[in-house]
Amino acid sequence: MKIITILATAGLIALLGFGTFYFRDNSGPTVKLSRGPGAISARADLGLDLQDSGTGLKQLTVQAIQGAKTIELVAKQYPKGSHQTHESIKLAAPGGLQEGPFKLRISARDRAPRDFGRGNNTEMSLDFIFQNRPPQVAILSTAHNVSRGGAGLVVYTCNVEPEKNGVVIGDRFYPGFRQSGDVYACLFPFPYDMPENTFVPKVLVVDRAGNDKLTGIYYHTIAKAFPSDRIGLNDAYLQKVFDGFKNRYPAAKTPLEVFLMANRELRDHDVKSLLETARKSAPLPLWEGGFLRQPNSAPRGSFAQLRSYVYQGKEVDRQTHLGIDLASLAHAPVLAANNGKVVYADDLGIYGQCVIVDHGLGLQTLYGHLSRIGVKVGDEVKKGQSVGNSGDTGMAGGDHLHFGVVVGGEQVNPIEWWDTAWLRNNITGKFQLIHQAARPAQHS
C-alpha cells in the first residue's frame, strides 16, 4: 500500500511538472511591423521585429497574397536560444507583386511544447496597396529670380496626397504647403553661405507609398556682396555679457571667455531653435500687403555682415550677423511687420528676449533684444501692433531691435520684404497661379 502511495505521489509530481513545462509558455512571439496598412512601394523600408522571451523563436513565414497568387517573401528557421531578431522584408522580388492591393500575412512560431511540439503561433494579416509609380509633378511658376541671401517662391501641382513635399537645395530641405486642391507652394531661400554653383533648387514630392519625384525649376541667381565690420569690445560690455551668461558657462574664468563661448555656441543653438519654430508655420499666407519697417529707426547692422571682434587691439572672434539692427529711442515700441501669429515669446540665446511671429507658408519674422515682451505664444497680431519694446538683452551692445526674416528656418535678407515691388514680382504675384489652378475648367 505504501509503495502504491509513493508511486502515485511521484506520478502526480511528474504530471504537475509536465503541466508546468507545457503551460508555462502559452503565448506566441511578439510581432511588430515598422509600418501600418496603406500604400507601399518596392523601395519602402519594411522592417519586422520578433521577440519571444519564453522558449524562444522557432520559425517565421511572411507571404504576400494578391488575387490567386501567393508570393513567399520570408521563410526562416531560428536556432535554439533565439529570443529576438529583426528582419527586412523586400517587396521587389522578380515576378512578384503587381500594382494594386495585396495582403501581407505573417506567421511566427516559438518553441513551446504545445500543439504536439508545433509551439505557439502568432498570425498577422494586413492590407496594403502596391504602388510603384512616382508622383506626377508640374511646375506652374516659370520665373524664379533669387538673390544670394534672398528668397523665392515656387508653385506646383502633384497628383497624389504627398507624405513630404518642398524644395531641396543640396542637403537642405524646405517644406511646401498645400494651397488648394492639388496646388502647392514653397518659399525657399538662397542661403547666404551657399556657393552659387551648389545652389540648384529642385521640387521634391514623396508619396505615402515611398515613391519620390525630383523636378527641376527654371531659376536665375543674382550675385550679392555682403559688408564686413570691426566691432571693438570694451570691458564694460564684456562684464555685461559675463553677468548675463556666467551661469551657462561656469567653467569660464573671465568675461572674455564667457563672451567667446556664448558668441559661438549660442549661435548654433539659435539656428536649431529657428528650424524647430519653423515647423509651426501655418500652411496658408497670413500676411497682407508689404512688410512694415520699424518707424523712425536707423540701421546699425546689416544682413550677412561679417563681424570681426577686437579686444585690446587683437581680433578674438569672427561671426556673421544675420538680420538687421534698427535703433531709435530707448525702449521704443516694436511693431509687428505684418499680420500673423506669435509662435515664440521667450529668451533666445544671443537675441535675449525675443518674439517670433509666423506669417504662414514657412515665413516668420524675429524681434530680438527686447526689454519687454508684450505678447504670448498663440496671440494673433496685426501689422503695426506692438509686440514689445526694444532693449539690450542677450548679446546686444546697446538698445536696439534685431529684426530678422526667416524662411523655412533659414534667415534671409529683410530688405527684400520691405520692398513692395520685389514682393509683388517674386512672391505675391505668383498667388494668382494658385487661384487660376484652383478654378474649375470653363467648358463652352
C-alpha positions as CSV (number, residue, x, y, z in Angstrom):
1,M,0.0,0.0,0.0
2,K,2.9,2.3,0.9
3,I,4.6,1.6,-2.5
4,I,1.4,2.4,-4.3
5,T,1.1,5.7,-2.4
6,I,4.7,6.6,-3.3
7,L,4.2,5.8,-6.9
8,A,1.0,7.8,-7.0
9,T,2.8,10.8,-5.4
10,A,5.7,10.6,-7.9
11,G,3.2,10.4,-10.8
12,L,1.4,13.4,-9.5
13,I,4.6,15.4,-9.2
14,A,5.7,14.3,-12.7
15,L,2.3,15.3,-14.0
16,L,2.5,18.7,-12.3
17,G,6.0,19.2,-13.6
18,F,4.9,18.4,-17.2
19,G,1.9,20.6,-16.9
20,T,4.1,23.5,-15.6
21,F,6.5,22.9,-18.5
22,Y,3.7,22.6,-21.0
23,F,1.7,25.6,-19.9
24,R,4.4,28.0,-18.7
25,D,4.7,29.5,-22.3
26,N,1.2,29.8,-23.7
27,S,1.6,33.0,-25.9
28,G,3.2,33.4,-29.3
29,P,6.0,35.7,-30.3
30,T,5.6,39.4,-30.2
31,V,5.4,40.7,-33.8
32,K,6.0,44.4,-34.7
33,L,5.9,45.7,-38.2
34,S,7.6,49.1,-39.0
35,R,4.5,50.5,-40.8
36,G,0.8,50.0,-40.9
37,P,-1.6,49.2,-43.7
38,G,-1.8,51.5,-46.8
39,A,0.1,52.4,-49.9
40,I,3.6,51.0,-50.1
41,S,6.3,50.8,-52.8
42,A,9.1,48.3,-53.6
43,R,11.5,51.0,-52.3
44,A,9.9,51.3,-48.9
45,D,11.7,50.1,-45.8
46,L,9.5,47.4,-44.3
47,G,11.0,46.1,-41.1
48,L,9.8,43.3,-38.8
49,D,10.8,42.8,-35.2
50,L,10.2,39.5,-33.5
51,Q,10.6,38.7,-29.8
52,D,9.9,35.7,-27.6
53,S,11.3,35.9,-24.0
54,G,10.0,32.4,-23.2
55,T,11.0,29.3,-25.1
56,G,12.5,31.3,-28.0
57,L,11.8,31.8,-31.7
58,K,11.4,28.8,-33.9
59,Q,10.2,29.9,-37.4
60,L,8.9,32.8,-39.4
61,T,6.9,32.9,-42.6
62,V,5.9,36.1,-44.5
63,Q,3.7,35.9,-47.6
64,A,2.2,38.4,-50.0
65,I,-1.2,37.3,-51.4
66,Q,-2.5,39.1,-54.4
67,G,-5.6,37.5,-56.1
68,A,-4.9,33.8,-56.6
69,K,-1.1,34.4,-56.4
70,T,0.9,33.8,-53.2
71,I,4.5,35.0,-53.0
72,E,6.8,33.8,-50.2
73,L,8.8,36.8,-49.0
74,V,10.4,35.2,-45.9
75,A,10.8,31.6,-44.7
76,K,13.3,31.2,-41.8
77,Q,14.1,28.7,-39.1
78,Y,15.8,30.0,-36.0
79,P,18.3,28.2,-33.9
80,K,17.6,27.4,-30.2
81,G,18.3,30.3,-27.9
82,S,17.0,32.9,-30.4
83,H,14.8,35.3,-28.5
84,Q,14.7,38.4,-30.7
85,T,15.5,39.3,-34.3
86,H,14.9,42.0,-36.9
87,E,14.0,41.0,-40.5
88,S,13.9,43.3,-43.6
89,I,11.1,42.4,-46.0
90,K,11.8,43.0,-49.6
91,L,8.8,43.5,-51.8
92,A,10.7,43.9,-55.1
93,A,11.0,40.1,-55.8
94,P,11.3,39.1,-59.5
95,G,8.0,38.1,-60.9
96,G,6.4,39.4,-57.7
97,L,3.7,41.9,-56.9
98,Q,1.8,44.0,-59.5
99,E,0.3,47.4,-59.0
100,G,-2.8,47.2,-56.7
101,P,-4.0,45.8,-53.4
102,F,-2.4,42.8,-51.7
103,K,-2.5,41.1,-48.3
104,L,0.6,40.7,-46.2
105,R,0.4,37.5,-44.0
106,I,2.9,37.0,-41.1
107,S,3.2,33.8,-39.1
108,A,5.7,33.4,-36.3
109,R,6.1,30.3,-34.0
110,D,8.0,29.8,-30.8
111,R,9.5,26.6,-29.3
112,A,6.8,25.9,-26.7
113,P,5.8,22.1,-26.5
114,R,2.2,23.0,-27.1
115,D,0.3,21.5,-30.1
116,F,2.5,18.4,-30.3
117,G,5.6,20.5,-30.4
118,R,4.5,22.9,-33.0
119,G,4.6,25.8,-30.5
120,N,2.6,28.9,-30.0
121,N,1.8,30.8,-33.2
122,T,1.2,34.5,-33.8
123,E,-0.5,35.4,-37.0
124,M,-1.0,38.9,-38.5
125,S,-2.7,39.9,-41.7
126,L,-2.5,43.5,-43.1
127,D,-3.9,45.1,-46.3
128,F,-1.6,47.1,-48.5
129,I,-1.7,48.7,-51.9
130,F,1.4,48.1,-54.0
131,Q,2.2,51.4,-55.7
132,N,5.4,51.9,-57.6
133,R,4.7,54.8,-60.0
134,P,6.4,58.1,-59.0
135,P,4.2,61.1,-58.4
136,Q,3.4,63.4,-61.3
137,V,4.7,67.0,-60.6
138,A,4.1,70.1,-62.8
139,I,5.8,73.4,-62.0
140,L,3.4,76.3,-62.6
141,S,5.7,79.2,-61.8
142,T,8.1,80.0,-64.6
143,A,10.4,82.6,-63.3
144,H,12.5,82.4,-60.1
145,N,15.0,85.2,-59.7
146,V,16.8,84.7,-56.4
147,S,19.5,86.8,-54.8
148,R,22.1,85.3,-52.6
149,G,20.7,85.6,-49.1
150,G,17.2,86.2,-50.5
151,A,14.1,84.1,-51.2
152,G,11.9,82.8,-53.9
153,L,8.5,81.1,-54.3
154,V,7.7,78.1,-56.5
155,V,4.1,76.9,-57.2
156,Y,3.5,73.4,-58.4
157,T,0.9,70.6,-58.6
158,C,1.1,66.9,-57.8
159,N,-1.3,64.1,-58.5
160,V,-1.1,62.5,-55.1
161,E,-1.5,63.3,-51.4
162,P,2.2,63.7,-50.6
163,E,3.9,62.4,-47.5
164,K,6.5,65.1,-48.0
165,N,6.9,67.9,-50.4
166,G,9.0,71.0,-50.8
167,V,12.3,72.3,-52.2
168,V,15.7,70.5,-51.9
169,I,18.9,72.6,-52.2
170,G,21.9,70.4,-51.6
171,D,21.4,68.7,-48.3
172,R,18.8,71.3,-47.1
173,F,15.1,70.8,-47.4
174,Y,12.4,73.5,-47.2
175,P,8.8,72.2,-46.8
176,G,6.0,73.1,-49.2
177,F,2.3,73.7,-48.2
178,R,-0.9,72.7,-49.9
179,Q,-2.8,75.8,-51.0
180,S,-5.9,74.4,-52.8
181,G,-6.8,71.0,-54.4
182,D,-3.6,69.7,-55.9
183,V,-1.7,73.0,-55.8
184,Y,1.2,73.5,-53.5
185,A,3.6,76.4,-52.8
186,C,7.0,76.5,-51.3
187,L,9.1,79.5,-50.1
188,F,12.8,78.8,-50.3
189,P,15.9,80.7,-49.6
190,F,19.2,81.1,-51.4
191,P,21.4,80.6,-48.2
192,Y,23.9,83.4,-47.8
193,D,26.7,80.9,-47.1
194,M,26.0,78.6,-50.1
195,P,28.3,78.8,-53.1
196,E,26.4,79.7,-56.3
197,N,27.5,76.6,-58.1
198,T,25.8,74.4,-55.4
199,F,22.6,76.4,-55.4
200,V,20.4,74.1,-57.5
201,P,16.8,74.2,-56.2
202,K,14.5,71.3,-57.1
203,V,11.0,70.4,-56.1
204,L,10.7,67.1,-54.2
205,V,7.5,65.2,-53.8
206,V,7.3,61.9,-51.9
207,D,4.0,59.9,-51.8
208,R,2.8,57.8,-49.0
209,A,4.0,54.7,-50.6
210,G,7.6,56.0,-50.5
211,N,7.9,56.9,-54.2
212,D,9.6,60.2,-54.9
213,K,9.9,62.6,-57.8
214,L,12.6,65.3,-58.1
215,T,11.7,68.1,-60.6
216,G,14.0,70.9,-61.6
217,I,12.8,74.5,-62.0
218,Y,13.8,77.5,-64.1
219,Y,15.8,79.9,-61.9
220,H,18.2,82.8,-62.2
221,T,20.7,83.7,-59.4
222,I,21.6,87.3,-58.6
223,A,25.1,87.8,-57.1
224,K,25.2,89.7,-53.8
225,A,28.1,91.0,-51.8
226,F,27.9,91.5,-48.1
227,P,29.7,94.0,-45.9
228,S,32.1,93.5,-43.1
229,D,32.7,95.4,-39.9
230,R,35.1,95.5,-36.9
231,I,33.5,95.5,-33.5
232,G,35.5,96.8,-30.6
233,L,35.0,95.0,-27.3
234,N,35.4,97.0,-24.1
235,D,35.4,95.8,-20.5
236,A,32.0,97.3,-19.7
237,Y,30.4,95.3,-22.5
238,L,32.2,92.1,-21.6
239,Q,31.1,92.4,-18.0
240,K,27.5,92.8,-19.2
241,V,27.8,89.6,-21.2
242,F,29.6,87.9,-18.2
243,D,26.8,88.8,-15.9
244,G,24.1,87.6,-18.3
245,F,25.7,84.2,-19.3
246,K,28.1,83.2,-16.5
247,N,25.7,80.6,-15.1
248,R,25.5,79.0,-18.5
249,Y,29.3,78.7,-18.7
250,P,30.5,78.0,-15.2
251,A,33.9,76.7,-16.4
252,A,34.8,80.1,-18.0
253,K,37.0,82.2,-15.8
254,T,37.0,85.6,-17.4
255,P,34.4,87.8,-19.1
256,L,36.2,87.4,-22.5
257,E,35.9,83.6,-22.2
258,V,32.2,83.8,-21.5
259,F,31.8,86.1,-24.5
260,L,33.6,83.8,-26.8
261,M,31.7,80.7,-25.7
262,A,28.3,82.5,-26.0
263,N,29.2,84.2,-29.3
264,R,30.0,80.8,-30.8
265,E,27.8,78.1,-29.1
266,L,24.6,80.1,-28.8
267,R,24.5,80.9,-32.5
268,D,24.4,77.2,-33.2
269,H,21.7,76.7,-30.6
270,D,19.7,79.6,-32.1
271,V,19.9,78.0,-35.6
272,K,18.4,74.8,-34.3
273,S,15.7,76.8,-32.4
274,L,14.7,78.6,-35.6
275,L,14.4,75.3,-37.5
276,E,12.2,73.9,-34.8
277,T,10.0,77.1,-34.7
278,A,9.6,77.0,-38.5
279,R,7.7,73.7,-38.2
280,K,4.9,75.6,-36.5
281,S,4.2,77.7,-39.6
282,A,0.6,77.9,-40.9
283,P,0.1,76.4,-44.4
284,L,-1.6,79.4,-45.9
285,P,-0.3,83.0,-46.0
286,L,-1.4,85.1,-43.0
287,W,0.2,88.4,-44.2
288,E,-1.4,91.1,-46.2
289,G,0.5,93.6,-48.4
290,G,4.0,94.9,-47.8
291,F,6.0,94.4,-44.6
292,L,6.4,97.3,-42.2
293,R,9.9,98.7,-41.4
294,Q,10.3,99.8,-37.8
295,P,9.4,103.6,-38.0
296,N,11.9,106.3,-37.2
297,S,14.8,103.9,-36.9
298,A,18.3,104.0,-38.2
299,P,20.2,100.8,-39.4
300,R,23.1,99.9,-37.1
301,G,24.0,96.5,-38.7
302,S,23.2,94.8,-42.0
303,F,22.3,91.3,-43.1
304,A,25.1,88.7,-43.6
305,Q,27.6,91.2,-42.2
306,L,30.9,89.5,-41.3
307,R,31.9,90.9,-38.0
308,S,35.5,90.8,-36.6
309,Y,35.5,91.2,-32.8
310,V,38.6,93.0,-31.5
311,Y,39.7,93.2,-27.8
312,Q,42.8,95.2,-26.8
313,G,43.8,95.6,-30.4
314,K,43.6,91.8,-31.2
315,E,41.0,90.0,-33.2
316,V,39.4,87.4,-30.9
317,D,36.5,86.1,-33.0
318,R,34.6,86.3,-36.3
319,Q,30.9,85.7,-36.8
320,T,28.2,86.5,-39.4
321,H,25.4,88.8,-38.3
322,L,22.0,87.8,-39.7
323,G,19.1,90.2,-39.7
324,I,19.2,94.0,-39.5
325,D,19.8,96.1,-36.4
326,L,17.5,99.1,-36.1
327,A,17.9,101.8,-33.4
328,S,15.6,104.7,-32.4
329,L,14.6,105.7,-28.9
330,A,15.4,103.6,-25.9
331,H,12.6,101.1,-25.1
332,A,10.8,102.1,-28.3
333,P,7.6,100.2,-29.1
334,V,8.4,97.3,-31.5
335,L,5.8,96.8,-34.2
336,A,4.8,93.6,-35.9
337,A,5.9,93.8,-39.6
338,N,2.7,92.1,-40.8
339,N,-0.3,90.1,-39.7
340,G,0.5,86.8,-38.2
341,K,0.5,84.5,-35.1
342,V,3.0,84.5,-32.3
343,V,4.9,81.2,-32.2
344,Y,7.7,82.2,-29.8
345,A,7.9,84.6,-26.9
346,D,10.8,83.9,-24.6
347,D,14.6,84.2,-24.2
348,L,16.5,83.0,-27.3
349,G,20.3,82.8,-26.9
350,I,22.2,85.8,-28.4
351,Y,18.9,87.6,-29.1
352,G,17.9,87.8,-25.5
353,Q,14.1,88.4,-25.0
354,C,12.7,87.5,-28.4
355,V,9.4,87.3,-30.2
356,I,8.8,85.3,-33.4
357,V,5.7,85.9,-35.5
358,D,4.6,83.4,-38.1
359,H,3.1,84.7,-41.3
360,G,2.3,81.3,-42.9
361,L,3.9,79.4,-45.8
362,G,7.1,79.0,-43.8
363,L,7.7,82.8,-43.4
364,Q,8.4,84.2,-40.0
365,T,9.8,87.5,-38.5
366,L,12.1,87.7,-35.5
367,Y,12.3,90.6,-33.0
368,G,15.3,90.3,-30.7
369,H,17.0,92.1,-27.8
370,L,13.6,93.2,-26.4
371,S,13.5,94.9,-22.9
372,R,9.8,93.7,-22.6
373,I,7.8,91.1,-24.4
374,G,4.2,92.3,-24.9
375,V,2.6,89.2,-26.4
376,K,2.4,85.5,-25.7
377,V,2.5,82.3,-27.9
378,G,-0.8,81.9,-29.7
379,D,-1.7,85.6,-29.9
380,E,-2.8,86.8,-33.3
381,V,-1.2,90.1,-34.2
382,K,-2.0,92.8,-36.8
383,K,0.5,94.8,-38.9
384,G,1.7,97.7,-36.8
385,Q,0.7,96.2,-33.5
386,S,3.2,96.4,-30.6
387,V,4.8,93.1,-29.6
388,G,7.2,94.6,-27.0
389,N,9.8,97.2,-26.5
390,S,13.4,97.5,-27.8
391,G,16.3,96.8,-25.4
392,D,19.8,95.4,-25.0
393,T,19.1,91.9,-23.7
394,G,21.1,88.9,-24.9
395,M,24.4,90.0,-26.5
396,A,23.3,93.4,-27.7
397,G,25.8,96.2,-27.2
398,G,23.1,98.9,-26.8
399,D,19.4,99.5,-27.0
400,H,18.1,98.4,-30.5
401,L,15.9,96.0,-32.3
402,H,17.4,93.0,-34.1
403,F,14.9,92.4,-36.9
404,G,15.1,89.1,-38.8
405,V,13.1,87.4,-41.6
406,V,13.1,83.6,-41.6
407,V,12.1,81.3,-44.5
408,G,11.8,77.6,-43.6
409,G,14.1,78.1,-40.6
410,E,16.8,79.9,-42.6
411,Q,17.4,83.7,-42.1
412,V,17.1,85.8,-45.3
413,N,17.6,89.4,-46.2
414,P,14.8,91.5,-44.6
415,I,15.3,94.3,-47.2
416,E,13.5,92.3,-49.9
417,W,10.4,92.0,-47.7
418,W,10.3,95.8,-47.2
419,D,10.3,96.3,-51.0
420,T,6.7,96.1,-52.2
421,A,7.8,95.8,-55.9
422,W,10.0,92.9,-55.1
423,L,7.3,91.3,-53.0
424,R,4.7,91.6,-55.8
425,N,7.1,90.4,-58.6
426,N,8.6,87.5,-56.8
427,I,6.1,86.3,-54.1
428,T,2.5,87.6,-54.0
429,G,2.2,87.9,-57.8
430,K,2.5,84.1,-58.0
431,F,-0.5,83.7,-55.8
432,Q,-2.6,84.3,-58.9
433,L,-1.2,81.0,-60.3
434,I,-2.7,79.3,-57.3
435,H,-6.1,80.9,-57.8
436,Q,-6.1,80.1,-61.5
437,A,-5.2,76.4,-61.0
438,A,-7.9,76.1,-58.3
439,R,-10.7,77.3,-60.6
440,P,-12.8,74.7,-62.3
441,A,-12.2,74.5,-66.1
442,Q,-14.6,76.5,-68.2
443,H,-16.4,74.5,-70.9
444,S,-18.0,76.2,-73.9
